[in-house]
Amino acid sequence: MSDTPDWLTLGASHVWRPYCQMKTAPPPLPVAAARGARLILEDGRELIDGIASWWTACHGYNHPHIRGAVEAQLARVPHVMFGGLAHEPAYRLARRLAELLPGDLGRVFFAESGSVSVEIAMKMALQFWINRGVAGRTRFVSFLGGYHGDTLATMSVCDPDEGMHALFKGVLAPQHVVPLPTGPETEAGLERLLAERGDEIAAIVVEPRVQGAGGMRFLDDAVLRRLRRLAVAHDVLLIFDEIFVGFGRTGDLFACQGADVTPDIITLSKALTGGTLPLSAAIASERIFEAFWSDDPGAALMHGPTYMANPLACAAANASLDLFETGAWKADVARIAAALGEGLAPCRDGRGVVDVRVRGAIGVIEFDHALDAGALSRRFAELGVWIRPMGRLIYLTPPFVISDAELERLTQAIRQVLSGL
Ligand SMILES: *Cc1c(COP(=O)(O)O)cnc(C)c1O
């Protein structure tokens, strides 16, 4: 941080940073380049990345295959509107996603961010009932510990207290945010809610396998099967938000496919383009799509983001899928899971640590108190790693291409910082 670049100093009073009390937070680290599992700072230092830029950079940074695909597409057509026009990268990507997803999840609606794809999934669910002539299905069921985005509708289905949106309680649409049905009692509670209020509920929204930004809590596949059963029994739709877990993070390409539970709508983003460009998708089953297929123009889904299906982003996503097709990621995720299990186990004895858990390429250390993310990530950077605590958690979600030696340096840095707490 000795030689701070001019652009950082000059722009600092004009950029509004994310999730940040800017008055007290340390300045951000200036990144000059990124490759593989490494961030290269302006002063030449290299940090091993434990976060993969919010779980997006699954194949590592600047992967030549993805870069090549984006460069080729850039030379052809960087963007055209998706209303009335079509292009090969999007149509190919939609077909490939439909082939990879279980069941008949096959109607792909593209957008630019995860939050917007969840908004679209919610809008699809609401209009599904309207189009079928069913009135009053205006609410959603979602779960404590869940996180689905930062926009107004998605905030309403986040955990109202644990999440980052407690300030807006009075503004957000009231939803039923309830405990996950992990045992007989919570299952009975949800069953009761659906029996009594099912006729006002459009859909259940859940992050399968891992609740990400809401606290990195893990849930069994049995919970997902329970939700599928309850949704069918009470005739409400089921939305899986796989923006965090999709694309291999838990060891299966998609959690729904690994758990053998097919939702009515799934949302994808984060690792969809391998961390290269913003892109998301809300993907519906044929049953959902059929409710919009009509001679009545009013039954259409009136939605269309300006940069919908951006060709550069779709080219990046197709290239990312090529890399998944090699299958190498699967062994990498298993290797990372084993290394995280071993490397983080000693943290159980750390001060204030209440839990250490690993699922797939996700390692979590939970504390009994909130952590100072700014100060701790500074300390980690001094040790040559990029790790950014979140709430009461220190977590690792590294790129799948990270080497064993780099992984060891990540867990070693955490052990070292914990011993000093
Ligand atoms: C990140 C995330 C979102 C929001 O995506 P953005 O691209 O940040 O809008 C929604 N749901 C889950 C599960 C996420 O991890």
The ligand as an SDF file (V2000), in Angstrom:
LIG
                    3D

 15 15  0  0  0  0  0  0  0  0999 V2000
  -25.1450  -13.5200   -4.8180 C   0  0  0  0  0  0  0  0  0  0  0  0
  -26.4630  -14.1390   -4.6670 C   0  0  0  0  0  0  0  0  0  0  0  0
  -27.6280  -13.4750   -5.1160 C   0  0  0  0  0  0  0  0  0  0  0  0
  -27.5930  -12.0910   -5.7120 C   0  0  0  0  0  0  0  0  0  0  0  0
  -26.8350  -12.0230   -6.8730 O   0  0  0  0  0  0  0  0  0  0  0  0
  -26.2980  -10.5980   -7.3730 P   0  0  0  0  0  0  0  0  0  0  0  0
  -25.6320  -10.9100   -8.6730 O   0  0  0  0  0  0  0  0  0  0  0  0
  -25.3450  -10.1090   -6.3330 O   0  0  0  0  0  0  0  0  0  0  0  0
  -27.4700   -9.7120   -7.5240 O   0  0  0  0  0  0  0  0  0  0  0  0
  -28.8300  -14.1180   -4.9690 C   0  0  0  0  0  0  0  0  0  0  0  0
  -28.9100  -15.3520   -4.4160 N   0  0  0  0  0  0  0  0  0  0  0  0
  -27.8230  -16.0100   -3.9900 C   0  0  0  0  0  0  0  0  0  0  0  0
  -27.9790  -17.3810   -3.4120 C   0  0  0  0  0  0  0  0  0  0  0  0
  -26.5640  -15.4130   -4.0830 C   0  0  0  0  0  0  0  0  0  0  0  0
  -25.4830  -16.0680   -3.6300 O   0  0  0  0  0  0  0  0  0  0  0  0
  1  2  1  0
  2  3  1  0
  2 14  2  0
  3  4  1  0
  3 10  2  0
  4  5  1  0
  5  6  1  0
  6  7  2  0
  6  8  1  0
  6  9  1  0
 10 11  1  0
 11 12  2  0
 12 13  1  0
 12 14  1  0
 14 15  1  0
M  END
$$$$
